[in-house]
């Protein structure tokens, strides 16, 4: 869980607890943005790892 996901979860929970639909919605959006960022970071790492593996094969 990254910072955006955590902030989103906190805001969503706070919004639910206080009945503030705007804060709850803001939290859901923040959480979704955090999840998207996390998925992108995972794919970047995966592609980087595969590229490094290919480079290592050519160096041999």
C-alpha atoms as an extended CHARMM CRD file, in Angstrom:
* protein
*
        60  EXT
         1         1  UNK       CA              0.0000000000        0.0000000000        0.0000000000  PROA      1               0.0000000000
         2         2  UNK       CA              1.4360000000        3.3500000000       -1.0000000000  PROA      2               0.0000000000
         3         3  UNK       CA              0.9150000000        6.8200000000        0.4490000000  PROA      3               0.0000000000
         4         4  UNK       CA             -2.0000000000        7.6790000000       -1.8550000000  PROA      4               0.0000000000
         5         5  UNK       CA             -3.8150000000        4.4420000000       -1.0640000000  PROA      5               0.0000000000
         6         6  UNK       CA             -3.3780000000        5.0270000000        2.6720000000  PROA      6               0.0000000000
         7         7  UNK       CA             -4.5610000000        8.6520000000        2.4850000000  PROA      7               0.0000000000
         8         8  UNK       CA             -7.5350000000        7.5300000000        0.4430000000  PROA      8               0.0000000000
         9         9  UNK       CA             -8.4900000000        4.8280000000        2.9080000000  PROA      9               0.0000000000
        10        10  UNK       CA             -8.2600000000        7.3140000000        5.8010000000  PROA      10              0.0000000000
        11        11  UNK       CA            -10.4010000000        9.9000000000        3.9890000000  PROA      11              0.0000000000
        12        12  UNK       CA            -12.9280000000        7.2940000000        2.9230000000  PROA      12              0.0000000000
        13        13  UNK       CA            -13.2490000000        6.0020000000        6.4880000000  PROA      13              0.0000000000
        14        14  UNK       CA            -13.4490000000        9.5350000000        7.8930000000  PROA      14              0.0000000000
        15        15  UNK       CA            -16.1290000000       10.4250000000        5.3810000000  PROA      15              0.0000000000
        16        16  UNK       CA            -18.1680000000        7.3460000000        6.2580000000  PROA      16              0.0000000000
        17        17  UNK       CA            -17.7990000000        8.0030000000        9.9920000000  PROA      17              0.0000000000
        18        18  UNK       CA            -18.8830000000       11.6360000000        9.7190000000  PROA      18              0.0000000000
        19        19  UNK       CA            -21.4620000000       11.1620000000        6.9840000000  PROA      19              0.0000000000
        20        20  UNK       CA            -19.4910000000       13.4740000000        4.6840000000  PROA      20              0.0000000000
        21        21  UNK       CA            -20.0510000000       12.0370000000        1.2180000000  PROA      21              0.0000000000
        22        22  UNK       CA            -17.5790000000       14.4660000000       -0.3480000000  PROA      22              0.0000000000
        23        23  UNK       CA            -14.7250000000       13.3130000000        1.8970000000  PROA      23              0.0000000000
        24        24  UNK       CA            -15.7040000000        9.6890000000        1.3630000000  PROA      24              0.0000000000
        25        25  UNK       CA            -15.6760000000       10.1480000000       -2.4220000000  PROA      25              0.0000000000
        26        26  UNK       CA            -12.3680000000       12.0200000000       -2.2660000000  PROA      26              0.0000000000
        27        27  UNK       CA            -10.9390000000        9.0740000000       -0.3470000000  PROA      27              0.0000000000
        28        28  UNK       CA            -12.1700000000        6.5680000000       -2.8990000000  PROA      28              0.0000000000
        29        29  UNK       CA            -10.6010000000        8.5890000000       -5.7110000000  PROA      29              0.0000000000
        30        30  UNK       CA             -7.2950000000        8.9190000000       -3.8280000000  PROA      30              0.0000000000
        31        31  UNK       CA             -7.2700000000        5.1990000000       -3.1850000000  PROA      31              0.0000000000
        32        32  UNK       CA             -7.9420000000        4.4140000000       -6.8550000000  PROA      32              0.0000000000
        33        33  UNK       CA             -5.1440000000        6.7650000000       -7.9370000000  PROA      33              0.0000000000
        34        34  UNK       CA             -2.8140000000        5.0630000000       -5.4780000000  PROA      34              0.0000000000
        35        35  UNK       CA             -3.7230000000        1.6260000000       -6.7940000000  PROA      35              0.0000000000
        36        36  UNK       CA             -3.1250000000        2.7690000000      -10.3760000000  PROA      36              0.0000000000
        37        37  UNK       CA              0.2750000000        4.2200000000       -9.4610000000  PROA      37              0.0000000000
        38        38  UNK       CA              1.1780000000        0.9900000000       -7.7060000000  PROA      38              0.0000000000
        39        39  UNK       CA              0.2750000000       -1.0900000000      -10.7600000000  PROA      39              0.0000000000
        40        40  UNK       CA              2.2960000000        1.1820000000      -13.0470000000  PROA      40              0.0000000000
        41        41  UNK       CA              5.3050000000        0.9450000000      -10.7270000000  PROA      41              0.0000000000
        42        42  UNK       CA              5.0440000000       -2.8580000000      -10.7530000000  PROA      42              0.0000000000
        43        43  UNK       CA              4.9610000000       -2.9430000000      -14.5750000000  PROA      43              0.0000000000
        44        44  UNK       CA              7.9250000000       -0.5680000000      -14.8290000000  PROA      44              0.0000000000
        45        45  UNK       CA              9.8980000000       -2.8200000000      -12.4940000000  PROA      45              0.0000000000
        46        46  UNK       CA              8.8890000000       -5.8910000000      -14.5060000000  PROA      46              0.0000000000
        47        47  UNK       CA              9.9160000000       -4.3570000000      -17.8360000000  PROA      47              0.0000000000
        48        48  UNK       CA             13.1610000000       -3.0530000000      -16.3610000000  PROA      48              0.0000000000
        49        49  UNK       CA             14.0010000000       -6.4810000000      -14.9870000000  PROA      49              0.0000000000
        50        50  UNK       CA             13.3090000000       -8.1690000000      -18.3280000000  PROA      50              0.0000000000
        51        51  UNK       CA             15.3860000000       -5.5710000000      -20.1790000000  PROA      51              0.0000000000
        52        52  UNK       CA             18.2900000000       -6.1110000000      -17.7860000000  PROA      52              0.0000000000
        53        53  UNK       CA             18.0160000000       -9.8800000000      -18.2570000000  PROA      53              0.0000000000
        54        54  UNK       CA             18.1870000000       -9.4490000000      -22.0280000000  PROA      54              0.0000000000
        55        55  UNK       CA             21.2030000000       -7.1550000000      -21.7620000000  PROA      55              0.0000000000
        56        56  UNK       CA             22.9550000000       -9.6650000000      -19.5230000000  PROA      56              0.0000000000
        57        57  UNK       CA             22.4010000000      -12.4070000000      -22.1290000000  PROA      57              0.0000000000
        58        58  UNK       CA             23.9720000000      -10.2780000000      -24.8660000000  PROA      58              0.0000000000
        59        59  UNK       CA             26.9990000000       -9.4830000000      -22.7170000000  PROA      59              0.0000000000
        60        60  UNK       CA             27.8750000000      -13.1770000000      -22.3700000000  PROA      60              0.0000000000
